[in-house]
Amino acid sequence: MRNILIIVSNANAIGPNNRRTGIFLPEVAHPYAEFEAANYQIDFASLTGDTPYLDALNLADDPQNLSFLTGKGWADMQKAKKLADVDVSAYDGIFIPGGLAPMVDMPENELLKKVIKEAYERQDAVGAVCHGPVSLLNVKLSDGTFLLEGKNITSFTNEEENNYAAADVPFLLQSALTNQGAKFHEAEPWSAHSIIDGNLITGQNPASAKGVAEKMIKFLED
């Protein structure tokens, strides 16, 4: 059986106007459904070990979102362990969902950078969607280069952000990823778009979360 660790933010507010936020529901619920269908063991870790927050609860009429909320998913996510207490080497892959929350506590978190570096260098699947790829910023590999350097990736785009939360985020994610050497690929705003480069799998927006999980599973099964 494969094991997946979903690493989530603990932030619940962002920006000068204290906009409420959390993990964007479909970005965790849709991948959870894919991993569950593949019979993977799914565990959660958060940066502080406190209960994470969910955003976009208005989308609960989506069957997979509802299944996550009323089934095992949200119950397990509320029991997320503190990342520092988790042996991440026991997992075959890590996945970081978005929402605006990761923009608050994931750009600089040293333990998270170490965990991602080690998972990537072990050739585990490393997946992230929407604002989740902010976790890849400032990750340095053993040879001293940025993980992002020369990698084909995607994330929430500047165009999408300008129509969503440009006034709230500390920086534009697409620009930051590109500045660390990433080869950024964007599709039409809000369309499903996920890409894989080696064992690094990223998705552009909420519609792309399912595709990231599918690509992670394919990578692990091949």
N, CA, C and O of each residue as an XYZ file, in Angstrom:
888
protein
N       0.833     -1.204      0.000
C       0.000      0.000      0.000
C       0.866      1.252      0.000
O       1.862      1.331      0.720
N       0.479      2.226     -0.813
C       1.204      3.507     -0.852
C       0.701      4.429      0.259
O      -0.455      4.357      0.677
N       1.595      5.290      0.719
C       1.253      6.256      1.770
C       1.449      7.678      1.253
O       2.488      8.006      0.680
N       0.448      8.505      1.461
C       0.516      9.905      1.052
C       0.361     10.787      2.282
O      -0.520     10.561      3.111
N       1.220     11.789      2.393
C       1.099     12.782      3.456
C       0.629     14.096      2.847
O       1.301     14.670      1.990
N      -0.519     14.561      3.293
C      -1.028     15.868      2.857
C      -0.598     16.895      3.900
O      -0.977     16.806      5.068
N       0.190     17.862      3.466
C       0.726     18.880      4.377
C      -0.059     20.171      4.182
O      -0.114     20.715      3.079
N      -0.671     20.660      5.274
C      -1.563     21.814      5.149
C      -1.101     22.988      6.008
O      -0.404     22.831      7.010
N      -1.517     24.157      5.570
C      -1.275     25.403      6.285
C      -2.159     25.492      7.520
O      -3.200     24.840      7.604
N      -1.733     26.302      8.468
C      -2.573     26.584      9.635
C      -3.131     27.999      9.634
O      -3.807     28.395     10.584
N      -2.860     28.771      8.580
C      -3.316     30.166      8.553
C      -4.826     30.249      8.347
O      -5.427     29.395      7.694
N      -5.424     31.292      8.916
C      -6.860     31.496      8.711
C      -7.220     32.925      8.339
O      -8.396     33.266      8.217
N      -6.197     33.762      8.159
C      -6.437     35.134      7.722
C      -5.216     35.603      6.949
O      -4.099     35.151      7.199
N      -5.438     36.520      6.004
C      -4.339     36.989      5.166
C      -4.533     38.458      4.810
O      -5.654     38.922      4.603
N      -3.424     39.175      4.744
C      -3.415     40.500      4.146
C      -3.866     41.633      5.049
O      -4.290     41.417      6.184
N      -3.765     42.853      4.515
C      -4.057     44.055      5.310
C      -5.516     44.151      5.755
O      -5.829     44.828      6.734
N      -6.407     43.469      5.030
C      -7.834     43.524      5.387
C      -8.279     42.294      6.171
O      -9.471     42.080      6.393
N      -7.282     41.475      6.594
C      -7.587     40.295      7.414
C      -8.625     39.390      6.755
O      -9.548     38.900      7.406
N      -8.451     39.180      5.452
C      -9.374     38.306      4.715
C      -9.340     36.898      5.299
O      -8.267     36.333      5.506
N     -10.512     36.337      5.563
C     -10.588     34.980      6.092
C     -10.158     33.986      5.032
O     -10.483     34.143      3.855
N      -9.437     32.976      5.445
C      -8.963     32.001      4.473
C      -8.746     30.652      5.147
O      -9.130     30.447      6.299
N      -8.130     29.745      4.415
C      -7.866     28.397      4.884
C      -7.473     27.558      3.680
O      -7.037     28.091      2.659
N      -7.627     26.257      3.799
C      -7.378     25.356      2.674
C      -8.629     25.347      1.804
O      -9.737     25.162      2.308
N      -8.455     25.549      0.495
C      -9.596     25.615     -0.417
C     -10.175     24.212     -0.573
O      -9.500     23.305     -1.061
N     -11.416     24.042     -0.163
C     -12.029     22.726     -0.002
C     -11.781     21.747     -1.163
O     -11.286     20.648     -0.913
N     -12.106     22.100     -2.428
C     -11.908     21.103     -3.487
C     -10.445     20.726     -3.713
O     -10.154     19.663     -4.260
N      -9.526     21.597     -3.293
C      -8.104     21.312     -3.528
C      -7.566     20.247     -2.578
O      -6.495     19.685     -2.808
N      -8.303     19.976     -1.523
C      -7.945     18.852     -0.659
C      -8.929     17.695     -0.861
O      -8.534     16.530     -0.810
N     -10.198     18.011     -1.089
C     -11.221     16.961     -1.199
C     -11.079     16.134     -2.469
O     -11.219     14.912     -2.430
N     -10.804     16.787     -3.595
C     -10.705     16.045     -4.860
C      -9.478     15.127     -4.883
O      -9.611     13.963     -5.261
N      -8.290     15.603     -4.493
C      -7.150     14.681     -4.408
C      -7.379     13.572     -3.381
O      -7.004     12.423     -3.615
N      -7.988     13.908     -2.252
C      -8.269     12.889     -1.237
C      -9.094     11.758     -1.845
O      -8.827     10.581     -1.599
N     -10.099     12.127     -2.642
C     -10.956     11.120     -3.278
C     -10.152     10.236     -4.233
O     -10.376      9.027     -4.303
N      -9.217     10.840     -4.967
C      -8.378     10.066     -5.902
C      -7.463      9.105     -5.135
O      -7.358      7.930     -5.485
N      -6.808      9.608     -4.093
C      -5.903      8.757     -3.310
C      -6.684      7.628     -2.623
O      -6.211      6.496     -2.525
N      -7.885      7.964     -2.152
C      -8.714      6.963     -1.488
C      -9.133      5.866     -2.475
O      -9.122      4.679     -2.150
N      -9.502      6.296     -3.689
C      -9.918      5.323     -4.718
C      -8.769      4.399     -5.105
O      -8.992      3.261     -5.517
N      -7.528      4.899     -4.968
C      -6.345      4.094     -5.279
C      -5.919      3.228     -4.083
O      -4.901      2.538     -4.132
N      -6.720      3.279     -3.011
C      -6.440      2.516     -1.784
C      -5.138      2.930     -1.104
O      -4.440      2.099     -0.523
N      -4.818      4.218     -1.182
C      -3.629      4.734     -0.496
C      -3.982      5.046      0.953
O      -5.116      5.404      1.270
N      -2.994      4.905      1.820
C      -3.105      5.400      3.192
C      -2.861      6.902      3.141
O      -1.834      7.343      2.624
N      -3.793      7.698      3.672
C      -3.695      9.163      3.609
C      -3.601      9.715      5.023
O      -4.488      9.485      5.845
N      -2.534     10.438      5.303
C      -2.383     11.104      6.595
C      -2.228     12.604      6.375
O      -1.871     13.057      5.288
N      -2.501     13.355      7.423
C      -2.382     14.813      7.360
C      -1.343     15.309      8.358
O      -1.214     14.784      9.464
N      -0.605     16.335      7.937
C       0.272     17.060      8.854
C       0.050     18.545      8.622
O      -0.173     18.975      7.490
N       0.109     19.324      9.685
C       0.056     20.779      9.534
C       1.312     21.371     10.155
O       2.018     20.698     10.905
N       1.586     22.622      9.844
C       2.845     23.220     10.275
C       2.921     23.348     11.791
O       3.989     23.169     12.375
N       1.797     23.658     12.432
C       1.822     23.874     13.885
C       1.202     22.725     14.670
O       1.398     22.626     15.881
N       0.453     21.854     13.989
C      -0.255     20.791     14.686
C      -1.630     21.215     15.171
O      -2.388     20.395     15.688
N      -1.960     22.501     15.006
C      -3.306     22.962     15.354
C      -4.272     22.593     14.236
O      -3.855     22.310     13.112
N      -5.561     22.596     14.549
C      -6.565     22.238     13.539
C      -6.523     23.235     12.378
O      -6.623     24.441     12.603
N      -6.375     22.749     11.137
C      -6.365     23.643      9.986
C      -7.768     24.219      9.722
O      -8.766     23.756     10.273
N      -7.801     25.219      8.882
C      -9.067     25.854      8.515
C      -9.412     25.501      7.073
O      -8.532     25.270      6.244
N     -10.708     25.466      6.796
C     -11.176     25.219      5.435
C     -11.819     26.467      4.869
O     -12.504     27.204      5.578
N     -11.590     26.698      3.578
C     -12.221     27.794      2.852
C     -13.099     27.177      1.758
O     -12.948     26.003      1.420
N     -13.996     27.964      1.221
C     -14.869     27.545      0.110
C     -15.879     26.479      0.519
O     -16.188     25.574     -0.256
N     -16.389     26.593      1.739
C     -17.413     25.654      2.197
C     -18.712     25.815      1.407
O     -19.585     24.948      1.445
N     -18.827     26.933      0.695
C     -19.996     27.140     -0.178
C     -20.023     26.150     -1.341
O     -21.033     26.032     -2.035
N     -18.910     25.437     -1.556
C     -18.844     24.446     -2.639
C     -19.171     23.041     -2.148
O     -18.845     22.056     -2.811
N     -19.806     22.950     -0.998
C     -20.051     21.645     -0.374
C     -21.080     20.794     -1.119
O     -21.249     19.616     -0.801
N     -21.770     21.376     -2.107
C     -22.739     20.557     -2.845
C     -22.056     19.660     -3.890
O     -22.684     18.758     -4.445
N     -20.783     19.913     -4.149
C     -20.001     19.027     -5.023
C     -19.866     17.670     -4.311
O     -19.492     17.635     -3.139
N     -20.166     16.547     -4.999
C     -20.188     15.250     -4.312
C     -18.894     14.897     -3.580
O     -18.938     14.409     -2.451
N     -17.740     15.139     -4.212
C     -16.476     14.789     -3.549
C     -16.189     15.716     -2.373
O     -15.632     15.291     -1.361
N     -16.573     16.984     -2.511
C     -16.403     17.915     -1.393
C     -17.280     17.498     -0.212
O     -16.836     17.503      0.936
N     -18.524     17.139     -0.508
C     -19.449     16.721      0.540
C     -18.974     15.434      1.211
O     -19.047     15.287      2.431
N     -18.489     14.512      0.390
C     -17.974     13.243      0.913
C     -16.788     13.488      1.846
O     -16.657     12.827      2.876
N     -15.932     14.435      1.484
C     -14.779     14.774      2.325
C     -15.240     15.349      3.657
O     -14.731     14.980      4.715
N     -16.220     16.264      3.590
C     -16.678     16.955      4.799
C     -17.398     16.020      5.764
O     -17.241     16.128      6.980
N     -18.188     15.101      5.213
C     -19.026     14.267      6.064
C     -18.408     12.895      6.330
O     -18.875     12.156      7.197
N     -17.371     12.565      5.591
C     -16.714     11.273      5.750
C     -15.444     11.385      6.563
O     -15.343     12.191      7.487
N     -14.475     10.557      6.199
C     -13.246     10.442      6.980
C     -12.293     11.625      6.772
O     -11.501     11.959      7.653
N     -12.382     12.248      5.600
C     -11.388     13.265      5.225
C     -11.243     14.395      6.220
O     -10.167     14.596      6.782
N     -12.317     15.133      6.442
C     -12.242     16.293      7.330
C     -11.967     15.860      8.766
O     -11.263     16.552      9.502
N     -12.518     14.723      9.163
C     -12.241     14.203     10.513
C     -10.748     13.939     10.687
O     -10.171     14.260     11.725
N     -10.126     13.351      9.662
C      -8.682     13.085      9.727
C      -7.874     14.379      9.673
O      -6.872     14.520     10.374
N      -8.310     15.323      8.840
C      -7.579     16.578      8.696
C      -7.587     17.359     10.008
O      -6.614     18.039     10.334
N      -8.680     17.264     10.756
C      -8.743     17.954     12.050
C      -7.766     17.353     13.058
O      -7.390     17.999     14.036
N      -7.360     16.107     12.807
C      -6.403     15.444     13.696
C      -4.978     15.494     13.124
O      -4.114     14.711     13.519
N      -4.750     16.415     12.199
C      -3.433     16.519     11.576
C      -2.339     16.606     12.632
O      -2.452     17.355     13.602
N      -1.282     15.831     12.427
C      -0.140     15.887     13.345
C       0.714     17.114     13.032
O       0.633     17.686     11.945
N       1.511     17.494     13.983
C       2.488     18.559     13.755
C       3.571     18.016     12.839
O       4.095     16.926     13.071
N       3.910     18.769     11.799
C       4.881     18.281     10.812
C       6.182     17.834     11.468
O       6.788     16.849     11.046
N       6.604     18.546     12.485
C       7.861     18.215     13.165
C       7.822     16.829     13.813
O       8.866     16.239     14.086
N       6.610     16.312     14.058
C       6.470     15.015     14.729
C       6.252     13.862     13.745
O       6.002     12.731     14.163
N       6.344     14.138     12.460
C       6.048     13.132     11.434
C       7.349     12.667     10.771
O       8.204     13.483     10.427
N       7.491     11.356     10.596
C       8.613     10.815      9.819
C       8.200     10.797      8.353
O       7.590      9.837      7.882
N       8.535     11.863      7.639
C       8.061     12.023      6.263
C       8.692     10.979      5.332
O       8.159     10.698      4.259
N       9.825     10.407      5.748
C      10.477      9.393      4.903
C       9.656      8.108      4.816
O       9.936      7.246      3.984
N       8.647      7.980      5.670
C       7.784      6.794      5.640
C       6.733      6.874      4.538
O       5.982      5.922      4.326
N       6.677      8.010      3.833
C       5.638      8.224      2.818
C       6.208      8.125      1.412
O       7.386      8.392      1.178
N       5.349      7.737      0.490
C       5.732      7.647     -0.925
C       5.557      8.968     -1.646
O       6.130      9.186     -2.714
N       4.766      9.845     -1.060
C       4.525     11.133     -1.693
C       3.981     12.135     -0.702
O       3.379     11.768      0.307
N       4.202     13.417     -1.001
C       3.617     14.497     -0.210
C       2.805     15.372     -1.153
O       3.140     15.526     -2.328
N       1.727     15.944     -0.616
C       0.860     16.798     -1.419
C       0.496     18.037     -0.611
O       0.134     17.939      0.561
N       0.595     19.201     -1.245
C       0.291     20.463     -0.571
C      -0.856     21.159     -1.302
O      -0.662     21.681     -2.399
N      -2.049     21.172     -0.704
C      -3.176     21.872     -1.320
C      -3.077     23.378     -1.108
O      -2.343     23.855     -0.243
N      -3.829     24.113     -1.914
C      -3.796     25.568     -1.824
C      -4.950     26.147     -1.036
O      -5.352     25.620      0.002
N      -5.469     27.241     -1.551
C      -6.202     28.199     -0.746
C      -5.208     29.312     -0.488
O      -4.013     29.138     -0.727
N      -5.670     30.436     -0.013
C      -4.736     31.538      0.251
C      -3.844     31.262      1.463
O      -2.783     31.870      1.603
N      -4.266     30.355      2.330
C      -3.550     30.115      3.593
C      -2.048     29.841      3.423
O      -1.248     30.417      4.159
N      -1.636     28.974      2.470
C      -0.202     28.694      2.356
C       0.649     29.930      2.048
O       1.846     29.950      2.337
N       0.031     30.962      1.461
C       0.787     32.182      1.165
C       1.242     32.872      2.448
O       2.169     33.681      2.433
N       0.580     32.543      3.558
C       0.894     33.183      4.839
C       2.051     32.482      5.553
O       2.995     33.131      6.003
N       1.969     31.152      5.653
C       2.922     30.467      6.544
C       3.863     29.490      5.834
O       4.658     28.823      6.496
N       3.793     29.391      4.512
C       4.642     28.416      3.817
C       5.816     28.983      3.001
O       6.704     28.213      2.634
N       5.864     30.288      2.700
C       6.983     30.748      1.871
C       8.358     30.538      2.489
O       9.324     30.283      1.771
N       8.460     30.643      3.822
C       9.772     30.637      4.479
C       9.950     29.528      5.509
O      11.021     29.427      6.107
N       8.942     28.697      5.737
C       9.011     27.713      6.833
C      10.165     26.732      6.616
O      10.157     25.953      5.663
N      11.148     26.778      7.504
C      12.395     26.031      7.282
C      12.195     24.520      7.300
O      12.776     23.803      6.486
N      11.376     24.042      8.224
C      11.141     22.597      8.288
C      10.452     22.112      7.010
O      10.800     21.064      6.466
N       9.477     22.882      6.542
C       8.777     22.508      5.309
C       9.758     22.443      4.137
O       9.684     21.531      3.314
N      10.669     23.401      4.062
C      11.663     23.406      2.972
C      12.541     22.143      3.045
O      12.854     21.524      2.028
N      12.925     21.786      4.274
C      13.765     20.599      4.471
C      13.006     19.331      4.056
O      13.554     18.464      3.375
N      11.753     19.240      4.471
C      10.917     18.069      4.160
C      10.744     17.917      2.646
O      10.835     16.811      2.112
N      10.495     19.032      1.964
C      10.295     18.979      0.509
C      11.599     18.604     -0.193
O      11.603     17.785     -1.112
N      12.697     19.202      0.242
C      14.005     18.864     -0.342
C      14.273     17.369     -0.219
O      14.659     16.721     -1.191
N      14.071     16.830      0.967
C      14.385     15.420      1.201
C      13.444     14.497      0.426
O      13.880     13.485     -0.123
N      12.167     14.837      0.382
C      11.210     14.026     -0.376
C      11.556     14.046     -1.858
O      11.514     13.017     -2.531
N      11.897     15.227     -2.358
C      12.242     15.359     -3.774
C      13.506     14.546     -4.085
O      13.557     13.849     -5.099
N      14.503     14.631     -3.237
C      15.769     13.937     -3.502
C      15.659     12.425     -3.294
O      16.485     11.666     -3.801
N      14.640     11.987     -2.551
C      14.360     10.545     -2.431
C      13.590     10.020     -3.635
O      13.362      8.816     -3.758
N      13.192     10.920     -4.517
C      12.367     10.568     -5.682
C      10.940     10.187     -5.286
O      10.265      9.452     -6.007
N      10.485     10.694     -4.131
C       9.071     10.573     -3.790
C       8.277     11.521     -4.678
O       8.832     12.464     -5.242
N       6.985     11.271     -4.800
C       6.119     12.204     -5.526
C       5.935     13.462     -4.680
O       5.607     13.383     -3.496
N       6.149     14.617     -5.298
C       5.950     15.900     -4.626
C       4.909     16.671     -5.426
O       5.178     17.108     -6.545
N       3.719     16.838     -4.853
C       2.621     17.486     -5.560
C       2.121     18.719     -4.826
O       2.154     18.778     -3.597
N       1.653     19.712     -5.596
C       1.092     20.932     -5.007
C       0.156     21.564     -6.030
O       0.363     21.441     -7.237
N      -0.881     22.247     -5.531
C      -1.856     22.838     -6.446
C      -2.217     24.260     -6.034
O      -2.257     24.587     -4.848
N      -2.475     25.094     -7.028
C      -2.975     26.462     -6.883
C      -1.988     27.346     -6.116
O      -0.941     27.684     -6.667
N      -2.276     27.732     -4.877
C      -1.290     28.468     -4.075
C      -0.356     27.523     -3.326
O       0.600     27.975     -2.695
N      -0.621     26.206     -3.388
C       0.242     25.233     -2.712
C       1.698     25.274     -3.165
O       2.592     25.069     -2.345
N       1.971     25.540     -4.478
C       3.365     25.589     -4.914
C       4.206     26.689     -4.257
O       5.420     26.736     -4.459
N       3.574     27.577     -3.468
C       4.378     28.529     -2.694
C       5.320     27.770     -1.758
O       6.360     28.291     -1.356
N       4.947     26.534     -1.415
C       5.793     25.701     -0.554
C       7.119     25.351     -1.212
O       8.090     25.025     -0.529
N       7.160     25.421     -2.548
C       8.377     25.077     -3.286
C       9.375     26.231     -3.325
O      10.551     26.034     -3.631
N       8.906     27.417     -3.017
C       9.792     28.591     -2.997
C      10.871     28.392     -1.939
O      10.602     27.866     -0.858
N      12.084     28.811     -2.253
C      13.193     28.822     -1.287
C      13.633     27.432     -0.831
O      14.336     27.304      0.172
N      13.224     26.384     -1.564
C      13.738     25.043     -1.275
C      15.073     24.898     -2.004
O      15.137     25.010     -3.229
N      16.132     24.649     -1.242
C      17.453     24.459     -1.860
C      17.836     22.986     -1.796
O      17.701     22.341     -0.756
N      18.311     22.470     -2.909
C      18.735     21.075     -2.992
C      20.141     20.916     -2.412
O      20.802     21.898     -2.075
N      20.580     19.672     -2.303
C      21.888     19.395     -1.703
C      23.035     20.075     -2.456
O      24.071     20.390     -1.869
N      22.840     20.299     -3.759
C      23.915     20.942     -4.542
C      23.856     22.468     -4.465
O      24.621     23.159     -5.137
N      22.945     22.986     -3.643
C      22.875     24.429     -3.428
C      21.968     25.178     -4.383
O      21.747     26.376     -4.207
N      21.440     24.502     -5.389
C      20.547     25.180     -6.341
C      19.114     25.175     -5.807
O      18.745     24.349     -4.972
N      18.330     26.109     -6.305
C      16.908     26.114     -5.962
C      16.213     24.938     -6.641
O      16.468     24.647     -7.809
N      15.350     24.280     -5.917
C      14.553     23.192     -6.479
C      13.846     23.645     -7.750
O      13.742     22.889     -8.716
N      13.365     24.875     -7.744
C      12.551     25.367     -8.863
C      13.355     25.610    -10.139
O      12.791     25.689    -11.230
N      14.662     25.726     -9.996
C      15.488     26.126    -11.142
C      15.348     25.159    -12.317
O      15.690     23.981    -12.211
N      14.842     25.672    -13.434
C      14.724     24.871    -14.650
C      13.567     23.897    -14.672
O      13.415     23.141    -15.632
N      12.724     23.898    -13.604
C      11.618     22.944    -13.543
C      10.380     23.495    -14.255
O      10.077     24.685    -14.179
N       9.678     22.601    -14.943
C       8.402     22.956    -15.557
C       7.320     22.860    -14.497
O       7.032     21.777    -13.987
N       6.721     24.000    -14.167
C       5.685     23.997    -13.134
C       4.552     24.948    -13.503
O       4.640     25.725    -14.453
N       3.492     24.855    -12.719
C       2.401     25.813    -12.813
C       1.895     26.090    -11.403
O       2.239     25.390    -10.451
N       1.072     27.123    -11.296
C       0.433     27.479    -10.024
C      -0.672     28.461    -10.370
O      -0.917     28.743    -11.543
N      -1.335     28.977     -9.355
C      -2.283     30.070     -9.560
C      -1.539     31.187    -10.278
O      -0.453     31.585     -9.857
N      -2.115     31.686    -11.348
C      -1.393     32.633    -12.212
C      -1.613     34.076    -11.758
O      -2.534     34.375    -10.998
N      -0.744     34.958    -12.245
C      -0.930     36.386    -11.954
C      -2.276     36.874    -12.469
O      -2.947     37.673    -11.816
N      -2.667     36.389    -13.644
C      -3.954     36.810    -14.215
C      -5.113     36.377    -13.316
O      -6.051     37.140    -13.084
N      -5.034     35.140    -12.812
C      -6.081     34.664    -11.905
C      -6.077     35.457    -10.603
O      -7.134     35.816    -10.085
N      -4.873     35.731    -10.073
C      -4.769     36.446     -8.795
C      -5.315     37.861     -8.905
O      -5.953     38.363     -7.979
N      -5.063     38.499    -10.038
C      -5.519     39.875    -10.202
C      -7.037     39.985    -10.152
O      -7.578     41.057     -9.879
N      -7.721     38.884    -10.413
C      -9.181     38.879    -10.338
C      -9.689     38.166     -9.083
O     -10.879     37.869     -8.968
N      -8.778     37.894     -8.145
C      -9.186     37.114     -6.975
C      -8.699     37.725     -5.655
O      -9.511     38.091     -4.806
N      -7.402     37.834     -5.484
C      -6.902     38.256     -4.164
C      -5.621     39.076     -4.238
O      -4.804     39.043     -3.318
N      -5.445     39.810     -5.330
C      -4.195     40.576     -5.481
C      -3.984     41.562     -4.330
O      -2.846     41.853     -3.964
N      -5.071     42.071     -3.763
C      -4.962     43.040     -2.665
C      -4.601     42.370     -1.334
O      -4.227     43.044     -0.375
N      -4.715     41.051     -1.288
C      -4.516     40.330     -0.024
C      -3.198     39.575      0.062
O      -2.647     39.425      1.153
N      -2.682     39.098     -1.062
C      -1.477     38.265     -1.017
C      -0.215     39.118     -0.864
O      -0.173     40.250     -1.347
N       0.805     38.589     -0.202
C       2.041     39.362      0.001
C       2.861     39.529     -1.270
O       3.674     40.448     -1.368
N       2.653     38.643     -2.246
C       3.349     38.725     -3.535
C       2.582     37.865     -4.532
O       1.742     37.048     -4.155
N       2.890     38.065     -5.820
C       2.258     37.252     -6.864
C       3.054     35.959     -7.021
O       4.260     35.988     -7.269
N       2.367     34.825     -6.873
C       3.038     33.529     -6.826
C       3.745     33.199     -8.133
O       4.898     32.770     -8.121
N       3.070     33.391     -9.253
C       3.696     33.085    -10.552
C       5.014     33.832    -10.701
O       6.011     33.257    -11.136
N       5.020     35.099    -10.344
C       6.247     35.906    -10.465
C       7.346     35.385     -9.556
O       8.506     35.307     -9.960
N       6.987     35.028     -8.328
C       7.983     34.541     -7.360
C       8.598     33.221     -7.819
O       9.809     33.029     -7.710
N       7.772     32.315     -8.328
C       8.275     31.022     -8.805
C       9.206     31.225    -10.005
O      10.263     30.601    -10.105
N       8.790     32.103    -10.899
C       9.594     32.387    -12.095
C      10.934     33.016    -11.709
O      11.964     32.729    -12.319
N      10.907     33.873    -10.691
C      12.135     34.545    -10.240
C      13.152     33.571     -9.665
O      14.343     33.880     -9.624
N      12.699     32.380     -9.215
C      13.648     31.371     -8.730
C      13.993     30.356     -9.820
O      14.537     29.289     -9.534
N      13.678     30.692    -11.054
C      14.166     29.888    -12.169
C      13.193     28.891    -12.750
O      13.552     28.124    -13.643
N      11.948     28.888    -12.251
C      10.968     27.932    -12.777
C      10.571     28.287    -14.205
O      10.501     29.459    -14.576
N      10.314     27.245    -15.000
C       9.722     27.429    -16.329
C       8.214     27.324    -16.141
O       7.671     26.231    -15.981
N       7.553     28.462    -16.163
C       6.149     28.511    -15.777
C       5.240     28.291    -16.982
O       5.443     28.871    -18.048
N       4.238     27.446    -16.789
C       3.282     27.140    -17.860
C       1.877     27.482    -17.372
O       1.438     26.978    -16.339
N       1.176     28.331    -18.107
C      -0.184     28.672    -17.692
C      -1.187     28.337    -18.790
O      -0.883     28.405    -19.981
N      -2.379     27.978    -18.358
C      -3.489     27.719    -19.274
C      -4.538     28.807    -19.055
O      -4.311     29.750    -18.298
N      -5.676     28.675    -19.713
C      -6.758     29.636    -19.537
C      -7.110     29.756    -18.058
O      -7.097     28.754    -17.343
N      -7.426     30.963    -17.585
C      -7.787     31.125    -16.182
C      -8.889     30.154    -15.766
O      -9.892     29.985    -16.461
N      -8.676     29.523    -14.618
C      -9.640     28.630    -13.962
C      -9.888     27.325    -14.715
O     -10.781     26.561    -14.351
N      -9.107     27.068    -15.757
C      -9.258     25.783    -16.466
C      -8.355     24.733    -15.825
O      -7.355     25.065    -15.189
N      -8.721     23.463    -16.001
C      -7.936     22.367    -15.415
C      -6.589     22.269    -16.135
O      -6.539     22.117    -17.356
N      -5.496     22.357    -15.365
C      -4.152     22.336    -15.959
C      -3.163     21.849    -14.916
O      -2.913     22.527    -13.920
N      -2.601     20.670    -15.149
C      -1.581     20.136    -14.245
C      -0.443     19.557    -15.074
O      -0.662     19.027    -16.163
N       0.768     19.663    -14.551
C       1.934     19.181    -15.295
C       2.881     18.416    -14.366
O       2.914     18.625    -13.154
N       3.638     17.533    -14.984
C       4.609     16.734    -14.233
C       5.996     16.943    -14.835
O       6.164     16.938    -16.054
N       6.976     17.126    -13.970
C       8.369     17.227    -14.390
C       9.160     16.322    -13.444
O       9.453     16.700    -12.310
N       9.498     15.131    -13.920
C      10.137     14.152    -13.033
C       9.161     13.734    -11.951
O       8.073     13.236    -12.240
N       9.556     13.939    -10.698
C       8.673     13.581     -9.589
C       7.982     14.797     -8.980
O       7.424     14.727     -7.885
N       8.028     15.926     -9.715
C       7.396     17.168     -9.268
C       6.122     17.391    -10.074
O       6.158     17.474    -11.302
N       4.997     17.488     -9.369
C       3.697     17.594    -10.035
C       2.969     18.817     -9.497
O       2.787     18.947     -8.287
N       2.552     19.714    -10.386
C       1.885     20.941     -9.948
C       0.618     21.190    -10.756
O       0.486     20.748    -11.897
N      -0.310     21.913    -10.128
C      -1.572     22.257    -10.768
C      -1.867     23.736    -10.610
O      -1.413     24.370     -9.658
N      -2.631     24.284    -11.550
C      -2.797     25.740    -11.646
C      -3.820     26.323    -10.675
O      -3.617     27.424    -10.164
N      -4.905     25.614    -10.413
C      -6.043     26.229     -9.713
C      -6.943     25.120     -9.150
O      -6.611     23.943     -9.289
N      -8.067     25.464     -8.522
C      -8.904     24.401     -7.933
C      -9.320     23.311     -8.921
O      -9.394     22.138     -8.553
N      -9.588     23.686    -10.154
C     -10.020     22.698    -11.154
C      -8.918     21.700    -11.488
O      -9.183     20.663    -12.095
N      -7.698     22.004    -11.100
C      -6.529     21.190    -11.449
C      -6.140     20.195    -10.363
O      -5.233     19.387    -10.563
N      -6.814     20.244     -9.216
C      -6.403     19.427     -8.068
C      -6.515     17.935     -8.365
O      -5.628     17.158     -8.013
N      -7.603     17.544     -9.008
C      -7.812     16.135     -9.343
C      -6.689     15.633    -10.244
O      -6.168     14.534    -10.053
N      -6.323     16.456    -11.231
C      -5.273     16.069    -12.174
C      -3.915     15.887    -11.508
O      -3.146     15.007    -11.894
N      -3.618     16.719    -10.504
C      -2.356     16.572     -9.773
C      -2.323     15.211     -9.078
O      -1.325     14.493     -9.146
N      -3.421     14.866     -8.413
C      -3.477     13.573     -7.718
C      -3.362     12.419     -8.707
O      -2.660     11.443     -8.443
N      -4.046     12.525     -9.842
C      -3.972     11.478    -10.866
C      -2.541     11.287    -11.356
O      -2.083     10.159    -11.537
N      -1.834     12.405    -11.571
C      -0.450     12.330    -12.050
C       0.477     11.785    -10.970
O       1.428     11.064    -11.272
N       0.205     12.126     -9.713
C       1.007     11.569     -8.618
C       0.825     10.058     -8.553
O       1.795      9.317     -8.397
N      -0.415      9.605     -8.673
C      -0.690      8.166     -8.623
C      -0.014      7.449     -9.793
O       0.579      6.384     -9.626
N      -0.114      8.052    -10.975
C       0.510      7.445    -12.158
C       2.026      7.343    -11.973
O       2.636      6.326    -12.306
N       2.627      8.418    -11.434
C       4.069      8.407    -11.183
C       4.432      7.279    -10.210
O       5.416      6.569    -10.421
N       3.653      7.117     -9.163
C       3.956      6.110     -8.143
C       3.696      4.680     -8.633
O       4.325      3.732     -8.163
N       2.770      4.537     -9.576
C       2.421      3.193    -10.061
C       3.315      2.737    -11.220
O       3.471      1.540    -11.461
N       3.892      3.695    -11.924
C       4.726      3.330    -13.104
C       6.040      2.669    -12.665
O       6.857      2.300    -13.508
